[in-house]
Amino acid sequence: MPGLGVNIDHVATIRQARRTIEPDPVWAAALAELGGADGITIHLREDRRHIIDRDVRVLKETVQVKLNLEMAAEEEIIGIALETLPDQCTLVPEKREEITTEGGLDVLGQRDRIATACGRLQQAGMEVSLFIDPIAAQIEAAAALGADAVELHTGAFADAVTAEETDGEFEALVAAAEATLGAGLVLHMGHGLTYRNVARVAAIPGICEFNIGHSIVARAVLVGLERAVREMKTLVE
């Protein structure tokens, strides 16, 4: 049964819109745990547009479930991860001008850089997951450099408009999931998943965890975070 990692970045987005102290993502993490979250996910971006350094430190001390730090393979952020020691680091691509993460990490094109970052984080005792597109060559590269897990980018499936497009992207996820498990990697999925589309993906065998943020936080604005997490957890299971 897949676990649910709740990404609380957009709670911090609301706070940073006014550069104030609320809503505090630390409070959000506690409510997400009460709603049944199996993990808390945060993305410490280089531009600090939502999660900030203080959040990482405090969440490390307060989160009682798995803490997953999404991060670029950049020296400054690697240093913060080595200092705070989250349970898991998920390496993602990052561009300052993007609204949210666009596409998966190019493991093939950045093999040496990613392998070095992966090794440093693992040596310090953290699990490392790579956020990649559902492409066999990228999965093989992730396994070759020693990653613990991959998170398959579900954005193309989530953004598909027609039934034909949706079915095609779903089949790509199924094939990539099989390749991931066949390569001996732990299977995660995330990006763009909502209350309307997650159940179909959750039926794919072998998924260990989902990481979902925007849809949960959007619903939480209307119904409260604990309820929003509980409802998503039911769909994932």
N, C-alpha and C positions, 0 to 999 in steps of 0.2 A: 504494500500500500504506500503510495507516494507521500512524502512529507511536504508541508507547506512552509516555505520561507517567505516572510512578509517583508517587502522592501518599503522602508519608511522614509525614503528620500523626500517625498513630496509633502510630508509633514514639515520637514525642514525648509522646503521651498516656500511655504506659507510664512514661516518665521522670517526667512531672509528677505521676503518682499518688503518688510518694514524694518529690517535690521534690528529686531527686538529680541525678546527672550522667550516668546511664546508663539505658537505651541511648541513645546519641547519634545523632540523626537524620543527622548528618554521616557517620557510619560507614554508616548505612543507605543514604544516597545513593550512596556509593562501591560498595557491594555491588549496588545496583540497576543501576548503570551496567555492572558486570561481567556482570550477567544480561541485558544488552541493552536497557535502558531508553533511549528516545530523548529523554526529558526528565524532570526532577524537579519535582514540584508540591508547594507548601506553602501553607497558609492561615494568614496572620497575623491572628488574630481580635482584636477589641478587648479581650476579656477574657483573652487570652493563655492559653487553656486547654490548648494543646499547643505549637505553635511559638511561640518567643519571639524577641525582637529579635536576640539574639546569633546564633541559628540562621540568620536571614536574611543577616546579615553574613558569617558563616563559609561558608555554602553558596555565596554569590556568589563567594567566592574559590576554592572547591574544586571545584564542580561543573563537569564538562567538557562536558556536554550542555546543552540548553536549560533554563534555570531559569524556572519559571512561578510567579508569586506571586498566589495568590487573595487578594482583599481587598475590603472594603467601600469605597465612595466617601466615606470619612471623612477629614477634614483630617490627622489624626495619621498615619494609615496611608499616605496619599498622600505625606506628607513623608518617611516611611521609604523608600518606593519610589523617590522622586526622589533620595534619598541613596545607596541601594544599587544601583539600576539593574539589576534583573533583566531577563532577555531579554523576558519577556512578563508583563503584568499581566492577570488575569482578574477583572473586577468581578462581585461576587456580592452577593445580599442577605444580611443578617445580623441575627439577633435573639439577644440574650443568653440567653434561656430555652430555645432550641432545642437538641436533641441534635446534629443535623447540619443542613446547609443544607436548608431546606424550600422547594422551588419555585424558579422562576427570578426574575430581576431584572425589575421592572416598568419597562421602558424608556419606555413610553408615559406613565406617570404621573410619572416623574422625569426627563423629557427634558433639561431645562436643567442639572440637577445632574450627570447622567451625562455629558452632552456636555462640560461644563467639566472634569470629572475626566479624561475620555478625551483631550481636547486637551492638557492639561498633561502627561500621561504620554507621549503620542506626541511632543510637542515635545522631550522629554528623550531620545528615541530608542528608546522601548519600544513593542512591539506591544501592542495592547489587544484583548482578547476579552471578550465579554459573555455571562454565563451566563444563559440564558433558556429559558423553556418553549417547546416546539415549536408555536408559534402564529404564523401569518403576519403579523399586525399587529405583533408584537414584533420579528420579523425585519426587517420593513420599517423600523421605527423605528431599529433598530440600524444599518442601512445608511445611513439618512438622517443620523444624527449622526456618521458617519465612523468607526465601529469597523472594525478590521482583520478580526476574526473573531467568530463566535458559537460558544459551546459549548451544544449542545442538552441540556437536562435530561432524562436517560433514566430518572428515578426512577419515573414512572408505569408505564412498560413493565416495569421491574424488579420493581415491587411488585404487578403484576397477578396475580390468582389463577387465574382460569379461562382456558381456551384462547381463548374469545371475546374476553375483555378484553385478553389479551396480543396477539392479532391486531390488535385495534382500535388499541392504543397503538403497535404496530409500524408500522401504516399511517400513523399521525400523524407518526412519526419520518421515514418515507420522504418524505411530502409536505413536511415542514419542511426536510429535507435538500435537496430539489429547489429549494425557495424560497430557501434560503440561498445555494446556488450560483448561482441565477438573479439574486440581488441583488449578486453579485460579492464575497461574503464567503467567507473561509476557514471550513471546516466542522470543528468539534470536537464530541465527544460525551462525556458522563460522568455519573455518579452512580448508585450502586446496581448497577453491572454486576459480574457474577461469572464464574467459570470455566464456569458452566452456561448463561449466557444471552448472553455477549458475541459468540459466533460468528455468531449470526443478525444482530445489529446490524452487525458488521464487514463483512457482505456488502453493505451499502448503499453504492452508488457515491459517490465523492467525498469520503469522510471523510479528513481530514488527520491528526487525532490523537485518541486516547482519553486521558482522565485517570481513572485507577482507583487506589483506595487501600485501602479497608477489606478487600476480599476478598483482595488480595495480602498485606497484613500479617497477616491471619488465617491464611492458608495458611503464611506464613513462620514463624509460631510453631511449626509442626509440621515443616516440611521445610527451613527456611532461606530467607532472602530471595533470594539469587541464583537458586536453583532456582525459587522461586515466580514471580519476574519472568520467567524464561526460559519457563516454561510458559504464562504469560499472553501473552507476546509471540508465541508460536507460534499461539495461538488468534486473536489480533488479526490476524495476517498470513494 
